[in-house]
Amino acid sequence: MKKYMGDAMMLITAIVWGSGFVVVAIALKYLTAYQVMAGRFLLAAIILLILFGYRLKGLRWSVVWKGAILGTILYIAFAFQTVGLEYTTASKNAFITAVNVVIVPLIAFIFYKRKIDGYEMLGSILALIGIGLLSLQGSFKMNIGDILTLICAVGFAFDIFYTNYFVQKEDALTLTIVQFVTAAVIGTLVVIIQGDIPTTIAKEGMYAIIYLAVFSTTLAYVLQNVAHKYTTATKAAIILSTEALFGTLFAILFLHEVLTLKMTIGAVMIMLAILIAELKPAYFKRRMLKKMERT
């Protein structure tokens, strides 16, 4: 049950992040990318401290440095993604970001010599192709925005991997608080150094920041970090990749975009990738056990 609870938490996170595409687009009409990031992380950190600040009693140094690492990685990844979006299309941005699905098992293999599960790798590749069909429009030429987004994908892959690694020994909520406080401090310092502190914010921009802080940041990352205790890093990356699917659905519902045949095929491939990662290993293990029992 805990395994499926973890997967369900990851799925909810993907749904919330999918809705975030529409909200970020609204926020960027009124604020700069760095203001959006500073606002969402600062408000999210405050919310977490109010709700779960009591968990910081007896805070250990191991949680501080691990949370600081995750917060730094998270801010850098979001910075490259958001700034990259200013120079490339949203579809390319979503597709290139999704490359983290393939990068996660590679990080585990390169840095920790962990064997790459064949089913998870197959699921990762299928999810990547599916997201490409779902999101990619027009020609695929690399520009500065695409390069920045590719760096962002590497950042998110490291965030997923090390979050999964750290929460095995540390309290997930405490780790998340330190992570967000770190990202909030970095984001605030960046805005101050740029001399770009907003004096007034339109209500639409403020509503967008509140939504991103409460749902896309606080709720989503708390669920994700807790869920990492009950699932693998690669499986988490595959489930989180459905963010592109839900982003498309929200775009259809709220922006009245048309779902093409290519996009439909991409959505089906993403779902197939998750099923392969979730069910196939268990299915073949059961067959092997049955054969062993017969012999």
DOVEXMI-828683 format. One record per residue (C-alpha): x, y, z; residue in three letters. Coordinates in Angstrom, 2 decimals. Example, Ala and Ser with C-alpha at 12.3 -4.5 7.8 and 13.67 -1.06 7.14 Angstrom:
! residues 2
{px=12.30 | py=-4.50 | pz=7.80 | mitor=ALA}
{px=13.67 | py=-1.06 | pz=7.14 | mitor=SER}
END
This chain:
! residues 295
{px=0.00 | py=0.00 | pz=0.00 | mitor=MET}
{px=2.85 | py=2.40 | pz=0.81 | mitor=LYS}
{px=4.29 | py=1.81 | pz=-2.65 | mitor=LYS}
{px=1.02 | py=2.80 | pz=-4.34 | mitor=TYR}
{px=0.58 | py=5.71 | pz=-1.92 | mitor=MET}
{px=3.95 | py=7.06 | pz=-3.03 | mitor=GLY}
{px=3.02 | py=6.70 | pz=-6.70 | mitor=ASP}
{px=-0.33 | py=8.44 | pz=-6.07 | mitor=ALA}
{px=1.46 | py=11.36 | pz=-4.40 | mitor=MET}
{px=3.76 | py=11.66 | pz=-7.42 | mitor=MET}
{px=0.75 | py=11.65 | pz=-9.75 | mitor=LEU}
{px=-0.94 | py=14.45 | pz=-7.79 | mitor=ILE}
{px=2.31 | py=16.40 | pz=-7.98 | mitor=THR}
{px=2.37 | py=15.96 | pz=-11.77 | mitor=ALA}
{px=-1.23 | py=17.19 | pz=-12.05 | mitor=ILE}
{px=-0.51 | py=20.30 | pz=-9.98 | mitor=VAL}
{px=2.66 | py=21.02 | pz=-11.95 | mitor=TRP}
{px=0.72 | py=20.62 | pz=-15.19 | mitor=GLY}
{px=-1.68 | py=23.35 | pz=-14.08 | mitor=SER}
{px=1.35 | py=25.49 | pz=-13.24 | mitor=GLY}
{px=2.20 | py=26.02 | pz=-16.92 | mitor=PHE}
{px=-0.91 | py=28.16 | pz=-17.38 | mitor=VAL}
{px=-0.31 | py=30.06 | pz=-14.13 | mitor=VAL}
{px=3.37 | py=30.79 | pz=-14.86 | mitor=VAL}
{px=2.40 | py=32.17 | pz=-18.26 | mitor=ALA}
{px=0.03 | py=34.58 | pz=-16.49 | mitor=ILE}
{px=2.63 | py=35.55 | pz=-13.87 | mitor=ALA}
{px=5.27 | py=36.36 | pz=-16.49 | mitor=LEU}
{px=2.95 | py=38.98 | pz=-17.98 | mitor=LYS}
{px=3.31 | py=41.05 | pz=-14.81 | mitor=TYR}
{px=6.65 | py=40.00 | pz=-13.27 | mitor=LEU}
{px=10.14 | py=38.99 | pz=-14.39 | mitor=THR}
{px=11.23 | py=35.36 | pz=-14.21 | mitor=ALA}
{px=13.46 | py=36.06 | pz=-11.19 | mitor=TYR}
{px=10.67 | py=37.92 | pz=-9.36 | mitor=GLN}
{px=8.31 | py=34.99 | pz=-9.96 | mitor=VAL}
{px=10.83 | py=32.52 | pz=-8.54 | mitor=MET}
{px=11.67 | py=34.70 | pz=-5.52 | mitor=ALA}
{px=7.97 | py=35.24 | pz=-4.80 | mitor=GLY}
{px=6.93 | py=31.60 | pz=-5.05 | mitor=ARG}
{px=9.82 | py=30.26 | pz=-2.96 | mitor=PHE}
{px=9.63 | py=33.01 | pz=-0.32 | mitor=LEU}
{px=5.90 | py=32.54 | pz=0.22 | mitor=LEU}
{px=6.23 | py=28.74 | pz=0.13 | mitor=ALA}
{px=9.01 | py=28.85 | pz=2.75 | mitor=ALA}
{px=6.86 | py=31.04 | pz=5.02 | mitor=ILE}
{px=3.89 | py=28.66 | pz=4.65 | mitor=ILE}
{px=6.04 | py=25.63 | pz=5.49 | mitor=LEU}
{px=7.60 | py=27.34 | pz=8.50 | mitor=LEU}
{px=4.14 | py=28.25 | pz=9.83 | mitor=ILE}
{px=2.73 | py=24.76 | pz=9.32 | mitor=LEU}
{px=5.72 | py=22.58 | pz=10.12 | mitor=PHE}
{px=8.27 | py=24.86 | pz=11.80 | mitor=GLY}
{px=7.99 | py=22.83 | pz=15.01 | mitor=TYR}
{px=9.77 | py=19.97 | pz=13.23 | mitor=ARG}
{px=12.96 | py=22.05 | pz=13.15 | mitor=LEU}
{px=13.51 | py=21.45 | pz=16.88 | mitor=LYS}
{px=16.71 | py=19.51 | pz=17.25 | mitor=GLY}
{px=17.61 | py=20.23 | pz=13.62 | mitor=LEU}
{px=20.64 | py=18.16 | pz=12.64 | mitor=ARG}
{px=23.54 | py=19.44 | pz=10.55 | mitor=TRP}
{px=23.03 | py=16.60 | pz=8.05 | mitor=SER}
{px=19.53 | py=17.93 | pz=7.26 | mitor=VAL}
{px=20.85 | py=21.49 | pz=6.88 | mitor=VAL}
{px=23.53 | py=20.70 | pz=4.33 | mitor=TRP}
{px=21.40 | py=18.21 | pz=2.42 | mitor=LYS}
{px=18.46 | py=20.62 | pz=2.30 | mitor=GLY}
{px=20.78 | py=23.44 | pz=1.23 | mitor=ALA}
{px=22.09 | py=21.32 | pz=-1.64 | mitor=ILE}
{px=18.55 | py=20.46 | pz=-2.77 | mitor=LEU}
{px=17.44 | py=24.10 | pz=-2.50 | mitor=GLY}
{px=20.38 | py=25.31 | pz=-4.56 | mitor=THR}
{px=19.81 | py=22.67 | pz=-7.24 | mitor=ILE}
{px=16.07 | py=23.46 | pz=-7.28 | mitor=LEU}
{px=16.58 | py=27.20 | pz=-7.73 | mitor=TYR}
{px=19.17 | py=26.75 | pz=-10.47 | mitor=ILE}
{px=16.92 | py=24.30 | pz=-12.35 | mitor=ALA}
{px=13.92 | py=26.65 | pz=-12.16 | mitor=PHE}
{px=16.07 | py=29.63 | pz=-13.16 | mitor=ALA}
{px=17.34 | py=27.94 | pz=-16.32 | mitor=PHE}
{px=13.86 | py=26.69 | pz=-17.18 | mitor=GLN}
{px=12.11 | py=30.03 | pz=-16.67 | mitor=THR}
{px=14.77 | py=32.16 | pz=-18.36 | mitor=VAL}
{px=15.04 | py=29.61 | pz=-21.16 | mitor=GLY}
{px=11.32 | py=29.98 | pz=-21.77 | mitor=LEU}
{px=11.92 | py=33.61 | pz=-22.71 | mitor=GLU}
{px=14.03 | py=32.49 | pz=-25.69 | mitor=TYR}
{px=12.27 | py=29.34 | pz=-26.89 | mitor=THR}
{px=8.74 | py=28.00 | pz=-27.30 | mitor=THR}
{px=6.74 | py=26.47 | pz=-24.45 | mitor=ALA}
{px=6.50 | py=23.14 | pz=-26.31 | mitor=SER}
{px=10.29 | py=22.91 | pz=-26.72 | mitor=LYS}
{px=10.75 | py=23.99 | pz=-23.11 | mitor=ASN}
{px=8.44 | py=21.23 | pz=-21.86 | mitor=ALA}
{px=10.01 | py=18.57 | pz=-24.10 | mitor=PHE}
{px=13.64 | py=19.37 | pz=-23.29 | mitor=ILE}
{px=12.87 | py=19.62 | pz=-19.56 | mitor=THR}
{px=11.41 | py=16.10 | pz=-19.77 | mitor=ALA}
{px=14.85 | py=14.78 | pz=-20.76 | mitor=VAL}
{px=15.38 | py=14.44 | pz=-16.98 | mitor=ASN}
{px=13.38 | py=11.19 | pz=-17.27 | mitor=VAL}
{px=16.33 | py=9.61 | pz=-19.07 | mitor=VAL}
{px=19.02 | py=11.46 | pz=-17.10 | mitor=ILE}
{px=17.95 | py=10.14 | pz=-13.66 | mitor=VAL}
{px=18.97 | py=6.48 | pz=-14.20 | mitor=PRO}
{px=22.15 | py=7.66 | pz=-15.94 | mitor=LEU}
{px=23.09 | py=9.70 | pz=-12.85 | mitor=ILE}
{px=22.55 | py=6.61 | pz=-10.69 | mitor=ALA}
{px=24.74 | py=4.55 | pz=-13.05 | mitor=PHE}
{px=27.55 | py=7.09 | pz=-13.59 | mitor=ILE}
{px=27.97 | py=8.37 | pz=-10.02 | mitor=PHE}
{px=26.85 | py=5.37 | pz=-7.96 | mitor=TYR}
{px=27.37 | py=2.41 | pz=-10.32 | mitor=LYS}
{px=23.77 | py=1.31 | pz=-9.85 | mitor=ARG}
{px=22.47 | py=-1.14 | pz=-12.40 | mitor=LYS}
{px=19.97 | py=0.38 | pz=-14.82 | mitor=ILE}
{px=16.68 | py=-1.52 | pz=-14.66 | mitor=ASP}
{px=15.72 | py=-2.50 | pz=-18.20 | mitor=GLY}
{px=12.01 | py=-1.85 | pz=-17.69 | mitor=TYR}
{px=12.60 | py=1.54 | pz=-16.10 | mitor=GLU}
{px=14.94 | py=2.56 | pz=-18.91 | mitor=MET}
{px=12.43 | py=1.40 | pz=-21.52 | mitor=LEU}
{px=9.73 | py=3.33 | pz=-19.68 | mitor=GLY}
{px=11.96 | py=6.41 | pz=-19.57 | mitor=SER}
{px=12.62 | py=6.28 | pz=-23.31 | mitor=ILE}
{px=8.95 | py=5.75 | pz=-24.15 | mitor=LEU}
{px=7.97 | py=8.62 | pz=-21.85 | mitor=ALA}
{px=10.53 | py=10.86 | pz=-23.54 | mitor=LEU}
{px=9.24 | py=9.99 | pz=-27.03 | mitor=ILE}
{px=5.66 | py=10.44 | pz=-25.84 | mitor=GLY}
{px=6.38 | py=13.88 | pz=-24.41 | mitor=ILE}
{px=8.05 | py=14.81 | pz=-27.70 | mitor=GLY}
{px=4.95 | py=13.84 | pz=-29.67 | mitor=LEU}
{px=2.74 | py=15.55 | pz=-27.12 | mitor=LEU}
{px=4.64 | py=18.82 | pz=-26.82 | mitor=SER}
{px=7.03 | py=19.41 | pz=-29.70 | mitor=LEU}
{px=5.82 | py=21.62 | pz=-32.53 | mitor=GLN}
{px=7.64 | py=22.67 | pz=-35.69 | mitor=GLY}
{px=11.40 | py=22.40 | pz=-36.26 | mitor=SER}
{px=13.79 | py=21.35 | pz=-33.53 | mitor=PHE}
{px=16.71 | py=23.76 | pz=-33.79 | mitor=LYS}
{px=18.80 | py=24.41 | pz=-30.71 | mitor=MET}
{px=18.97 | py=28.07 | pz=-29.68 | mitor=ASN}
{px=20.11 | py=29.69 | pz=-26.44 | mitor=ILE}
{px=16.70 | py=29.01 | pz=-24.88 | mitor=GLY}
{px=16.92 | py=25.32 | pz=-25.77 | mitor=ASP}
{px=20.43 | py=25.07 | pz=-24.29 | mitor=ILE}
{px=19.34 | py=26.78 | pz=-21.06 | mitor=LEU}
{px=16.37 | py=24.41 | pz=-20.83 | mitor=THR}
{px=18.64 | py=21.39 | pz=-21.36 | mitor=LEU}
{px=20.76 | py=22.55 | pz=-18.41 | mitor=ILE}
{px=17.50 | py=22.87 | pz=-16.46 | mitor=CYS}
{px=16.63 | py=19.24 | pz=-17.29 | mitor=ALA}
{px=19.96 | py=18.10 | pz=-15.84 | mitor=VAL}
{px=19.22 | py=20.17 | pz=-12.73 | mitor=GLY}
{px=15.78 | py=18.61 | pz=-12.23 | mitor=PHE}
{px=17.24 | py=15.13 | pz=-12.74 | mitor=ALA}
{px=19.78 | py=15.76 | pz=-9.96 | mitor=PHE}
{px=16.99 | py=17.18 | pz=-7.76 | mitor=ASP}
{px=14.85 | py=14.06 | pz=-8.25 | mitor=ILE}
{px=17.78 | py=11.71 | pz=-7.69 | mitor=PHE}
{px=19.23 | py=13.36 | pz=-4.60 | mitor=TYR}
{px=15.82 | py=13.98 | pz=-3.03 | mitor=THR}
{px=15.13 | py=10.25 | pz=-3.37 | mitor=ASN}
{px=18.59 | py=9.54 | pz=-1.93 | mitor=TYR}
{px=18.42 | py=11.97 | pz=1.02 | mitor=PHE}
{px=14.88 | py=11.20 | pz=2.25 | mitor=VAL}
{px=15.85 | py=7.60 | pz=2.93 | mitor=GLN}
{px=17.74 | py=8.79 | pz=6.06 | mitor=LYS}
{px=16.23 | py=12.21 | pz=6.79 | mitor=GLU}
{px=12.77 | py=13.53 | pz=7.62 | mitor=ASP}
{px=11.16 | py=14.56 | pz=4.31 | mitor=ALA}
{px=9.28 | py=17.60 | pz=5.67 | mitor=LEU}
{px=12.28 | py=19.01 | pz=7.54 | mitor=THR}
{px=14.39 | py=18.52 | pz=4.43 | mitor=LEU}
{px=11.76 | py=20.32 | pz=2.33 | mitor=THR}
{px=11.66 | py=23.29 | pz=4.72 | mitor=ILE}
{px=15.43 | py=23.77 | pz=4.51 | mitor=VAL}
{px=15.27 | py=23.28 | pz=0.74 | mitor=GLN}
{px=12.65 | py=26.01 | pz=0.27 | mitor=PHE}
{px=14.30 | py=28.44 | pz=2.71 | mitor=VAL}
{px=17.53 | py=28.02 | pz=0.75 | mitor=THR}
{px=15.79 | py=28.62 | pz=-2.59 | mitor=ALA}
{px=13.93 | py=31.62 | pz=-1.11 | mitor=ALA}
{px=17.16 | py=33.18 | pz=0.19 | mitor=VAL}
{px=18.92 | py=32.70 | pz=-3.16 | mitor=ILE}
{px=15.91 | py=34.04 | pz=-5.08 | mitor=GLY}
{px=15.57 | py=37.11 | pz=-2.84 | mitor=THR}
{px=19.30 | py=37.89 | pz=-3.05 | mitor=LEU}
{px=19.22 | py=37.63 | pz=-6.85 | mitor=VAL}
{px=16.33 | py=40.12 | pz=-7.09 | mitor=VAL}
{px=18.03 | py=42.50 | pz=-4.62 | mitor=ILE}
{px=21.36 | py=42.34 | pz=-6.48 | mitor=ILE}
{px=19.55 | py=43.05 | pz=-9.74 | mitor=GLN}
{px=17.86 | py=46.04 | pz=-8.10 | mitor=GLY}
{px=14.57 | py=44.73 | pz=-9.40 | mitor=ASP}
{px=12.39 | py=44.66 | pz=-6.26 | mitor=ILE}
{px=8.79 | py=45.36 | pz=-7.40 | mitor=PRO}
{px=7.07 | py=48.32 | pz=-5.73 | mitor=THR}
{px=3.60 | py=47.36 | pz=-6.96 | mitor=THR}
{px=2.18 | py=44.08 | pz=-8.24 | mitor=ILE}
{px=-0.99 | py=43.71 | pz=-10.29 | mitor=ALA}
{px=-3.60 | py=41.54 | pz=-8.59 | mitor=LYS}
{px=-3.42 | py=38.99 | pz=-11.44 | mitor=GLU}
{px=0.30 | py=38.62 | pz=-10.86 | mitor=GLY}
{px=-0.23 | py=38.34 | pz=-7.11 | mitor=MET}
{px=-2.88 | py=35.64 | pz=-7.51 | mitor=TYR}
{px=-0.54 | py=33.72 | pz=-9.80 | mitor=ALA}
{px=2.31 | py=33.90 | pz=-7.25 | mitor=ILE}
{px=-0.02 | py=32.70 | pz=-4.47 | mitor=ILE}
{px=-1.18 | py=29.74 | pz=-6.57 | mitor=TYR}
{px=2.38 | py=28.80 | pz=-7.53 | mitor=LEU}
{px=3.56 | py=29.08 | pz=-3.91 | mitor=ALA}
{px=0.68 | py=27.20 | pz=-2.28 | mitor=VAL}
{px=0.01 | py=24.48 | pz=-4.85 | mitor=PHE}
{px=2.83 | py=24.18 | pz=-7.43 | mitor=SER}
{px=5.56 | py=24.68 | pz=-4.83 | mitor=THR}
{px=4.49 | py=23.88 | pz=-1.24 | mitor=THR}
{px=1.89 | py=21.14 | pz=-1.81 | mitor=LEU}
{px=3.61 | py=19.56 | pz=-4.81 | mitor=ALA}
{px=7.09 | py=19.40 | pz=-3.30 | mitor=TYR}
{px=5.90 | py=18.18 | pz=0.10 | mitor=VAL}
{px=4.02 | py=15.36 | pz=-1.64 | mitor=LEU}
{px=6.99 | py=14.62 | pz=-3.92 | mitor=GLN}
{px=9.60 | py=14.56 | pz=-1.15 | mitor=ASN}
{px=7.46 | py=12.36 | pz=1.13 | mitor=VAL}
{px=6.61 | py=10.05 | pz=-1.78 | mitor=ALA}
{px=10.31 | py=9.49 | pz=-2.51 | mitor=HIS}
{px=10.42 | py=7.27 | pz=0.60 | mitor=LYS}
{px=8.12 | py=4.79 | pz=-1.12 | mitor=TYR}
{px=9.26 | py=4.69 | pz=-4.74 | mitor=THR}
{px=12.41 | py=4.64 | pz=-6.89 | mitor=THR}
{px=14.00 | py=7.74 | pz=-8.40 | mitor=ALA}
{px=13.50 | py=6.55 | pz=-11.99 | mitor=THR}
{px=9.86 | py=5.58 | pz=-11.42 | mitor=LYS}
{px=9.31 | py=8.98 | pz=-9.78 | mitor=ALA}
{px=10.78 | py=10.69 | pz=-12.84 | mitor=ALA}
{px=8.50 | py=8.71 | pz=-15.16 | mitor=ILE}
{px=5.35 | py=9.56 | pz=-13.19 | mitor=ILE}
{px=6.38 | py=13.21 | pz=-12.88 | mitor=LEU}
{px=6.88 | py=13.30 | pz=-16.66 | mitor=SER}
{px=3.09 | py=13.15 | pz=-17.00 | mitor=THR}
{px=3.24 | py=16.83 | pz=-16.04 | mitor=GLU}
{px=3.37 | py=17.47 | pz=-19.81 | mitor=ALA}
{px=0.20 | py=15.42 | pz=-20.32 | mitor=LEU}
{px=-1.72 | py=17.30 | pz=-17.64 | mitor=PHE}
{px=-0.30 | py=20.59 | pz=-18.86 | mitor=GLY}
{px=-1.79 | py=19.84 | pz=-22.26 | mitor=THR}
{px=-5.15 | py=18.89 | pz=-20.76 | mitor=LEU}
{px=-5.29 | py=22.13 | pz=-18.77 | mitor=PHE}
{px=-4.34 | py=24.06 | pz=-21.91 | mitor=ALA}
{px=-7.23 | py=22.43 | pz=-23.75 | mitor=ILE}
{px=-9.66 | py=23.18 | pz=-20.92 | mitor=LEU}
{px=-8.60 | py=26.74 | pz=-20.13 | mitor=PHE}
{px=-6.80 | py=27.95 | pz=-23.26 | mitor=LEU}
{px=-9.00 | py=26.03 | pz=-25.72 | mitor=HIS}
{px=-6.07 | py=24.40 | pz=-27.51 | mitor=GLU}
{px=-6.85 | py=21.57 | pz=-29.97 | mitor=VAL}
{px=-5.69 | py=17.99 | pz=-29.23 | mitor=LEU}
{px=-4.17 | py=16.61 | pz=-32.44 | mitor=THR}
{px=-3.64 | py=12.95 | pz=-33.37 | mitor=LEU}
{px=0.09 | py=13.30 | pz=-32.73 | mitor=LYS}
{px=-0.56 | py=14.68 | pz=-29.25 | mitor=MET}
{px=-2.99 | py=11.85 | pz=-28.52 | mitor=THR}
{px=-0.39 | py=9.25 | pz=-29.51 | mitor=ILE}
{px=2.14 | py=10.99 | pz=-27.26 | mitor=GLY}
{px=-0.26 | py=10.89 | pz=-24.32 | mitor=ALA}
{px=-0.88 | py=7.16 | pz=-24.85 | mitor=VAL}
{px=2.87 | py=6.49 | pz=-24.96 | mitor=MET}
{px=3.37 | py=8.28 | pz=-21.65 | mitor=ILE}
{px=0.67 | py=6.17 | pz=-20.02 | mitor=MET}
{px=2.23 | py=3.03 | pz=-21.57 | mitor=LEU}
{px=5.63 | py=4.02 | pz=-20.15 | mitor=ALA}
{px=4.18 | py=4.22 | pz=-16.64 | mitor=ILE}
{px=2.43 | py=0.86 | pz=-17.01 | mitor=LEU}
{px=5.66 | py=-0.79 | pz=-18.17 | mitor=ILE}
{px=7.62 | py=0.65 | pz=-15.24 | mitor=ALA}
{px=4.87 | py=-0.24 | pz=-12.75 | mitor=GLU}
{px=3.49 | py=-3.60 | pz=-13.87 | mitor=LEU}
{px=5.89 | py=-5.48 | pz=-16.16 | mitor=LYS}
{px=8.60 | py=-6.37 | pz=-13.61 | mitor=PRO}
{px=5.98 | py=-7.63 | pz=-11.13 | mitor=ALA}
{px=4.20 | py=-9.53 | pz=-13.91 | mitor=TYR}
{px=7.33 | py=-11.40 | pz=-15.01 | mitor=PHE}
{px=8.41 | py=-12.02 | pz=-11.40 | mitor=LYS}
{px=5.04 | py=-13.68 | pz=-10.74 | mitor=ARG}
{px=5.46 | py=-15.86 | pz=-13.85 | mitor=ARG}
{px=8.95 | py=-16.90 | pz=-12.75 | mitor=MET}
{px=7.72 | py=-17.76 | pz=-9.25 | mitor=LEU}
{px=4.88 | py=-19.84 | pz=-10.68 | mitor=LYS}
{px=7.32 | py=-21.76 | pz=-12.91 | mitor=LYS}
{px=9.60 | py=-22.39 | pz=-9.93 | mitor=MET}
{px=6.65 | py=-23.67 | pz=-7.87 | mitor=GLU}
{px=5.65 | py=-26.06 | pz=-10.67 | mitor=ARG}
{px=9.17 | py=-27.47 | pz=-10.87 | mitor=THR}
END
